[in-house]
Amino acid sequence: LIAVFERDNADGFYKCESSPPRQASAYPSSVIASQASNPFSTSVYYTKEQQARAQQAVALHNAMGHPSDLALEAMLVSPSLINCPVSAADLANARAMFGQCPQCLEGKPLPTTGNNSAIDNFEVTAAQ
């Protein structure tokens, strides 16, 4: 069974006819053309279940008090959490889908440049 998806110009989605199976060559020209047009596609598609589990990973990150991804991943792969539906792969998918946690990025200190008044050297003169 070979399903041929063709782009519908009206809405931009790819659609497939749902007719009975037909005999076709090993590689239909439409499939080859779509692969040849962009052989290095970096698009990643997630199922609804993966999206829901990624949202659970974000909720767990928030509930645990915003631990770093490294610490949360170590906790998820360790046997510390019992019956936890979230895995380290779900955390990685969450970061790929939603990006870094905005609260964690806001809480990180910014690098300082230039003079720091707290550690500047200043002259002490003898009192008369």
TAGI-V797123 format. One record per pair of residues at least 24 apart in sequence whose C-alpha atoms are under 10 Angstrom apart, sorted by sequence separation. I is the first residue (numbers start at 1). J is the second residue. D is the distance in Angstrom with one decimal. If there is no record, write none. Layout:
i=I j=J d=D
i=I j=J d=D
//
This chain:
i=2 j=26 d=8.6
i=4 j=28 d=7.7
i=6 j=30 d=7.6
i=60 j=84 d=9.8
i=2 j=27 d=8.7
i=3 j=28 d=9.4
i=4 j=29 d=9.5
i=5 j=30 d=7.9
i=6 j=31 d=9.1
i=2 j=28 d=8.5
i=4 j=30 d=7.1
i=5 j=31 d=7.9
i=60 j=86 d=8.3
i=69 j=95 d=9.1
i=4 j=31 d=6.9
i=3 j=31 d=9.3
i=6 j=34 d=9.4
i=57 j=85 d=9.0
i=58 j=86 d=9.7
i=2 j=31 d=9.9
i=5 j=34 d=9.6
i=56 j=85 d=8.3
i=57 j=86 d=6.0
i=56 j=86 d=6.8
i=57 j=87 d=7.9
i=61 j=91 d=8.8
i=55 j=86 d=9.6
i=56 j=87 d=9.8
i=57 j=88 d=8.7
i=60 j=91 d=9.5
i=69 j=100 d=9.3
i=53 j=85 d=7.8
i=54 j=86 d=8.0
i=57 j=89 d=9.5
i=58 j=90 d=9.1
i=69 j=101 d=9.8
i=53 j=86 d=6.4
i=54 j=87 d=9.2
i=57 j=90 d=6.2
i=58 j=91 d=7.4
i=68 j=101 d=9.7
i=53 j=87 d=8.5
i=54 j=88 d=9.9
i=56 j=90 d=8.3
i=57 j=91 d=5.4
i=54 j=89 d=8.7
i=55 j=90 d=8.5
i=56 j=91 d=8.8
i=57 j=92 d=9.0
i=66 j=101 d=8.3
i=53 j=89 d=9.5
i=54 j=90 d=5.0
i=55 j=91 d=8.9
i=57 j=93 d=8.9
i=58 j=94 d=6.7
i=68 j=104 d=8.2
i=53 j=90 d=5.9
i=54 j=91 d=6.2
i=57 j=94 d=6.7
i=58 j=95 d=8.6
i=66 j=103 d=8.1
i=67 j=104 d=8.5
i=52 j=90 d=9.2
i=53 j=91 d=8.4
i=54 j=92 d=8.1
i=55 j=93 d=9.4
i=56 j=94 d=8.8
i=57 j=95 d=9.3
i=66 j=104 d=6.7
i=50 j=89 d=9.4
i=51 j=90 d=8.5
i=54 j=93 d=6.0
i=55 j=94 d=6.8
i=62 j=101 d=8.9
i=65 j=104 d=9.8
i=50 j=90 d=7.0
i=53 j=93 d=8.7
i=54 j=94 d=4.5
i=58 j=98 d=8.9
i=61 j=101 d=8.9
i=53 j=94 d=8.2
i=54 j=95 d=8.2
i=62 j=103 d=9.3
i=51 j=93 d=8.0
i=52 j=94 d=9.5
i=54 j=96 d=9.4
i=55 j=97 d=9.6
i=58 j=100 d=9.9
i=62 j=104 d=9.8
i=50 j=93 d=7.6
i=51 j=94 d=7.7
i=54 j=97 d=8.1
i=55 j=98 d=9.0
i=58 j=101 d=8.3
i=50 j=94 d=8.8
i=54 j=98 d=8.8
i=51 j=97 d=8.3
i=46 j=93 d=8.5
i=46 j=97 d=8.9
i=44 j=96 d=9.4
i=45 j=97 d=9.9
i=44 j=97 d=9.5
//
